[in-house]
C-alpha cells in the first residue's frame, strides 16, 4: 500500500535526473539567498558600519547596473551553452558575496554588491534555457515548482539569518556571509552532472528580443505588476508599525502566511495556465486580487488591534492568491512567446521588468501607501488592476505580430519547446 509520505515525496521531488539536479541546485542556492534577503541590509549597517542611506543608494546602483546583464548573459547562454554560463554566474556571485566581508567603505560596497546582484540576474537568465531543455512538456510547470522550492530554501535560510541577527556580533554576521557565499558556490556543483546543452550554430539576427516590441510591451506590464512583490515585504510591514494597532509580531505572521501558501499552492495554481489566453486571464485576475488586498489593508487604520490583525491576514491571503496567479501567468507568457533558440536572451529581457520593480518599487510603495496613507493604497491597487486588465489585449497584439517562422517550434523531438510555443 502506498503511504502518504511516499505520495508526498512523488509530488515534491521531480522524476527525472536533470530536473532533480536543477531543483537541488536551486534549493542550496536559496538557502544562502534566504540568509542574505533576511539580514543582508543589517550586515552592512551593523557589521560593516555603513550608513543606512549609503546602503540604500548602493543597492539602487547595483540594481540598475544589473539590468542589462541578464540580456547579455542570456544571449551568451543561448550561443555558448547554458550549463557552463550558469555555473560561472553562480561562482562569480559567490566570490562577490564573499567580498562583502571586506566592503567597509561605500565604493568597495557598491562594487561588491553590484557584481553580486549582476551575477544573480545573469544566472536567472542563463538558467532559463536549462529549464526549457529539461523541464519536460510543460517547463512553465517546472518553473512553478522551482518557485515553491525557492520559498522553502528562503524560509530555512531566514532561520539561520535569525541566529546571526540575534547574536548581533560582527563575527556572527561574517559567518552568515561566508555561509551564503559557500552555498552559492556549492549550488554550481550540481550543474556538472547535467548533460551539456545543445548550442545553436544557425546564423540568426542578434538581439532579436530587444526588437520584439510586443514582448517588450509585456515586459513593461509585468514590471509594473511585479511591484506587488514589495507589498508584503515593504509596504505592509511599514504600514503595520506606523498606522495600525496590530501587534508587531504580525509582520512575521504575514510573511509566513504568504510563504507557506506559495510553497503549497504555486504548482497547483500553474496547472490551468497552459496557453497564452489563460496566462492573460491570470494576469487580469491577479490585478483585481491585488486591488482587493490593497483596499483591505487601507481599512486597518484607526481600529482595534485584533480587528486590524484579522483584516491584515485576510489581505495577505488575497494578495498571495494574486501573487500565485501573477507568477503562473508570467511563466506562461514569457516562455510561450520566446523562441527556443533565444530562450536565454528573451527571458533576460523579460527580467528587466522585475529588475526595475526591484529598484524602484519600494520607494514608490513607501511614498504611496505609507507617506500618503489610505488614498495611496487605493491608487496602488488601481495601478495593479489596470495593468492586469491591459495584459490580454497586449497578448493578442503579440500573437498577431510575432513572426511564425521565427517562433515556430516543431513538436517532434522538442518536448518542452513544443508546449511552450503557442504563437
C-alpha positions in Angstrom: 0.0 0.0 0.0 1.3 3.4 -0.9 1.9 5.6 2.1 1.0 9.3 2.4 4.7 10.3 2.8 5.6 8.4 -0.4 2.8 10.1 -2.3 4.0 13.4 -0.9 7.6 12.6 -2.0 6.5 11.9 -5.5 4.7 15.2 -5.6 7.6 17.2 -4.2 10.6 15.5 -5.9 10.9 15.7 -9.7 11.0 12.4 -11.5 13.9 13.0 -14.0 17.6 13.2 -13.1 18.2 16.7 -14.7 15.2 18.2 -13.0 16.2 16.8 -9.7 19.7 18.3 -10.2 18.2 21.7 -11.1 15.9 21.6 -8.1 18.7 20.6 -5.7 20.9 23.4 -7.1 18.0 25.8 -6.6 17.4 24.7 -3.0 21.0 25.0 -2.0 21.3 28.4 -3.7 18.1 29.7 -2.0 19.3 28.6 1.4 22.0 31.3 1.0 19.6 33.7 -0.6 17.3 33.4 2.4 20.1 34.4 4.7 21.0 37.4 2.6 17.5 38.6 2.0 16.7 38.4 5.7 19.8 40.0 7.1 21.9 41.4 4.3 21.0 45.0 4.9 21.6 44.5 8.6 25.0 43.1 7.9 26.1 46.2 6.0 24.7 48.6 8.7 25.5 46.6 11.8 28.7 44.7 10.9 30.2 46.8 8.1 29.0 50.0 9.8 27.8 51.7 6.7 25.1 54.4 7.0 21.7 53.2 6.1 21.3 55.9 3.4 24.6 54.7 1.7 23.4 51.1 1.8 20.1 52.1 0.2 21.8 54.1 -2.5 24.3 51.3 -3.2 21.5 48.8 -3.6 19.8 51.0 -6.1 23.0 51.4 -8.1 23.6 47.7 -8.0 20.0 47.1 -9.3 20.5 49.5 -12.2 23.9 48.0 -13.1 22.4 44.5 -13.3 19.6 45.4 -15.6 21.4 44.9 -18.9 23.4 41.9 -17.8 20.5 39.5 -17.9 20.0 40.1 -21.6 23.7 39.9 -22.5 24.4 36.7 -20.4 21.1 35.1 -21.6 22.3 35.6 -25.2 25.7 34.2 -24.3 23.9 31.1 -22.8 22.0 30.6 -26.0 25.2 30.8 -28.1 27.7 29.1 -25.8 25.7 26.7 -23.7 23.6 27.4 -20.7 25.1 24.9 -18.3 28.6 26.5 -18.3 27.4 30.1 -18.3 25.0 29.4 -15.4 27.8 27.8 -13.4 30.1 30.7 -14.0 27.5 33.2 -13.0 27.0 31.3 -9.7 30.7 31.2 -9.0 31.1 34.9 -9.7 28.2 35.7 -7.4 29.7 33.5 -4.7 33.1 35.3 -5.0 31.4 38.8 -4.9 29.3 37.7 -1.8 32.5 36.6 0.0 33.9 40.1 -0.8 31.2 41.7 1.4 33.4 41.0 4.4 36.0 43.4 3.0 33.4 46.1 2.0 33.6 48.6 4.9 33.6 51.7 2.7 31.0 52.9 0.3 32.7 52.3 -3.1 34.0 48.8 -2.2 30.5 48.0 -1.0 29.0 49.3 -4.3 31.4 47.3 -6.3 30.8 44.0 -4.4 27.1 44.3 -4.3 26.9 45.3 -8.0 28.9 42.3 -9.1 26.8 40.0 -6.8 23.5 41.5 -8.0 24.5 41.5 -11.6 25.7 37.8 -11.4 22.4 36.9 -9.9 20.5 38.5 -12.7 22.8 36.8 -15.2 22.2 33.4 -13.5 18.5 33.7 -13.7 18.7 34.4 -17.5 21.3 31.6 -18.1 19.1 29.1 -16.2 16.1 29.7 -18.4 17.3 27.5 -21.4 18.1 24.7 -18.9 14.5 24.9 -17.5 13.2 24.7 -21.1 15.5 21.9 -22.1 14.9 19.7 -19.1 11.5 20.8 -17.8 9.5 18.3 -19.8 6.4 19.0 -21.8 5.5 21.9 -19.5 8.6 23.8 -18.5 6.3 26.5 -17.1 5.0 24.0 -14.6 8.6 23.0 -13.6 9.3 26.8 -13.2 6.4 27.0 -10.8 7.8 24.0 -8.9 11.2 25.8 -8.6 9.4 28.8 -7.2 7.9 26.6 -4.5 11.4 25.2 -3.8 12.7 28.7 -3.6 10.3 29.6 -0.9 11.3 26.5 1.1 15.0 27.4 0.8 14.5 31.1 1.6 12.4 30.1 4.7 15.1 27.8 6.1 17.9 30.4 5.3 15.9 33.0 7.1 16.0 30.9 10.3 19.9 30.8 10.1 19.9 34.5 9.5 17.8 35.0 12.6 20.7 33.4 14.6 23.2 36.0 13.2 20.8 38.9 14.0 20.1 37.6 17.5 23.8 37.2 18.3 24.4 40.5 16.7 28.3 40.4 16.6 30.4 41.1 13.6 31.7 37.5 13.8 28.2 36.1 13.6 27.4 38.3 10.6 30.6 37.3 8.9 29.8 33.6 9.4 26.4 34.3 7.7 28.1 36.0 4.7 30.7 33.2 4.3 27.9 30.6 4.5 25.9 32.4 1.9 28.9 32.5 -0.5 29.7 28.8 0.2 26.1 27.7 -0.5 26.1 29.8 -3.7 29.3 28.1 -4.9 28.0 24.7 -3.9 24.9 25.1 -6.0 27.1 25.3 -9.1 28.5 21.8 -8.4 25.2 20.2 -9.2 25.4 21.5 -12.8 28.5 19.4 -13.5 26.2 16.4 -13.7 23.7 17.9 -16.1 24.0 16.8 -19.8 25.6 19.6 -21.9 23.1 21.8 -23.6 22.9 22.0 -27.4 24.2 25.2 -28.9 22.5 26.7 -32.0 25.0 27.3 -34.8 22.5 28.7 -37.3 23.1 32.3 -38.2 20.3 34.4 -36.8 19.7 38.1 -36.1 21.3 39.3 -32.9 19.4 40.9 -30.1 16.0 39.9 -31.6 14.4 40.2 -28.2 15.1 43.9 -28.0 13.4 44.4 -31.4 10.3 42.4 -30.4 8.0 45.3 -29.5 5.1 43.1 -28.3 7.4 41.2 -26.0 8.8 44.5 -24.7 5.3 45.8 -24.0 4.5 42.7 -22.0 7.8 43.0 -20.2 6.9 46.6 -19.1 3.4 45.5 -18.0 4.9 42.6 -16.0 7.4 45.0 -14.5 4.6 47.2 -13.2 2.8 44.2 -11.8 6.0 42.9 -10.2 5.9 45.9 -7.8 3.3 43.8 -5.9 6.2 41.6 -4.6 7.2 44.6 -2.4 3.7 45.0 -0.9 4.3 42.1 1.5 7.9 42.8 2.2 7.9 46.7 2.4 4.5 48.4 2.4 2.6 46.1 4.8 5.3 45.9 7.5 5.8 49.7 7.5 2.1 50.3 7.5 1.5 47.8 10.3 4.1 49.5 12.5 3.2 53.2 11.7 -0.6 53.2 11.0 -2.2 50.3 12.8 -2.7 49.0 16.4 -1.8 45.4 15.3 1.0 43.7 17.2 4.4 43.9 15.6 4.9 40.1 15.7 2.2 40.0 13.0 4.9 41.1 10.5 6.4 37.6 10.8 3.0 36.0 10.6 2.1 37.8 7.4 5.4 36.7 5.8 5.0 33.1 7.0 1.4 33.1 5.6 2.5 34.2 2.2 5.5 31.9 2.1 3.5 28.8 3.1 0.8 29.5 0.5 3.4 29.7 -2.3 5.1 26.5 -1.2 1.8 24.6 -1.1 -0.1 26.2 -4.0 2.2 27.6 -6.7 2.4 24.4 -8.7 -1.4 23.9 -8.4 -2.0 27.5 -9.5 0.0 26.9 -12.6 -1.7 23.8 -13.8 -4.5 25.5 -15.6 -2.4 28.3 -17.1 -1.4 26.4 -20.1 -1.9 28.8 -23.0 -1.4 32.5 -23.8 -5.1 33.3 -23.3 -5.1 31.5 -20.0 -1.9 33.5 -19.0 -3.5 36.8 -20.0 -6.6 35.9 -17.9 -4.5 35.0 -14.9 -2.8 38.5 -15.1 -6.2 40.1 -15.1 -7.4 38.1 -12.1 -4.2 38.9 -10.3 -4.7 42.6 -10.8 -8.1 42.5 -9.2 -6.9 40.4 -6.4 -4.2 43.0 -5.6 -6.8 45.8 -5.8 -8.9 43.9 -3.3 -6.0 43.3 -1.0 -4.9 46.9 -1.1 -8.4 48.1 -0.2 -8.5 45.7 2.7 -5.2 47.0 4.1 -6.4 50.5 3.9 -9.2 49.6 6.3 -6.9 48.6 9.1 -6.0 52.1 10.4 -7.9 53.5 13.4 -9.5 50.2 14.5 -8.7 47.9 17.4 -5.5 45.8 17.1 -7.4 42.4 16.9 -9.5 43.7 14.1 -6.6 45.2 12.2 -4.7 41.9 12.6 -7.6 39.9 11.2 -8.1 42.1 8.2 -4.3 42.2 7.5 -4.1 38.4 7.5 -7.1 38.3 5.1 -5.4 40.9 2.9 -2.2 38.8 2.8 -4.2 35.7 1.8 -6.0 37.6 -1.0 -2.7 39.2 -2.1 -0.9 35.9 -2.2 -3.6 34.4 -4.3 -3.0 37.2 -6.8 0.8 36.6 -6.5 0.2 32.9 -7.4 -1.8 33.9 -10.5 0.8 36.6 -11.4 3.7 34.2 -11.2 1.9 31.5 -13.2 0.9 34.0 -15.9 4.5 35.3 -16.1 5.9 31.8 -16.5 3.4 31.0 -19.3 3.7 34.3 -21.3 7.5 34.7 -21.0 8.2 31.1 -22.2 5.4 30.8 -24.7 6.5 33.9 -26.7 10.2 33.2 -26.6 11.7 31.2 -29.5 13.6 28.2 -28.3 16.9 29.3 -29.9 16.8 32.6 -27.9 15.3 31.5 -24.7 18.1 33.0 -22.5 18.0 36.3 -24.4 14.2 36.6 -24.2 14.0 35.6 -20.5 16.8 38.1 -19.8 14.7 40.8 -21.4 11.6 39.8 -19.5 13.6 40.1 -16.3 14.1 43.8 -17.0 10.6 44.5 -15.7 11.2 42.7 -12.4 14.6 44.4 -12.1 13.1 47.8 -12.4 10.4 46.9 -9.9 13.1 45.7 -7.5 14.9 49.0 -7.9 12.0 51.5 -7.8 9.1 49.5 -6.3 10.0 50.0 -2.6 10.3 53.8 -2.9 7.1 54.1 -4.9 5.1 52.0 -2.4 6.5 53.9 0.6 5.5 57.2 -1.0 2.0 56.0 -2.0 1.0 53.7 0.8 3.0 54.8 3.9 3.5 58.6 3.4 0.3 59.3 1.6 -1.8 56.8 3.6 -5.2 55.3 2.8 -5.7 57.0 -0.6 -2.3 55.7 -1.7 -3.4 52.1 -1.1 -6.4 52.7 -3.5 -4.1 54.2 -6.1 -1.6 51.3 -5.8 -4.4 48.7 -6.1 -5.9 50.5 -9.1 -2.5 50.5 -10.7 -2.3 46.7 -10.4 -5.9 46.2 -11.6 -5.4 48.5 -14.7 -2.1 46.8 -15.6 -3.6 43.3 -15.3 -6.6 44.4 -17.5 -4.1 45.7 -20.1 -2.3 42.3 -20.5 -5.0 40.4 -22.5 -5.0 43.0 -25.4 -1.2 43.1 -25.2 -1.0 39.3 -25.5 -3.4 39.4 -28.5 -1.2 42.0 -30.1 1.9 39.8 -29.5 0.1 36.8 -31.1 -0.7 38.8 -34.2 2.7 40.4 -34.6 5.0 37.5 -33.9 6.7 36.1 -37.0 5.5 32.4 -37.3 8.8 31.4 -38.9 10.8 32.9 -36.0 8.7 31.3 -33.3 7.6 28.0 -34.9 8.9 25.0 -33.0 8.2 21.5 -34.2 6.7 19.1 -31.8 8.9 16.2 -32.8 11.9 15.8 -30.6 11.5 19.2 -28.9 9.4 18.2 -25.9 9.4 21.3 -23.7 9.6 23.8 -26.5 6.6 22.3 -28.3 4.4 23.0 -25.3 5.8 26.5 -24.9 5.5 27.9 -28.4 1.8 28.8 -28.9 2.1 31.8 -31.2 
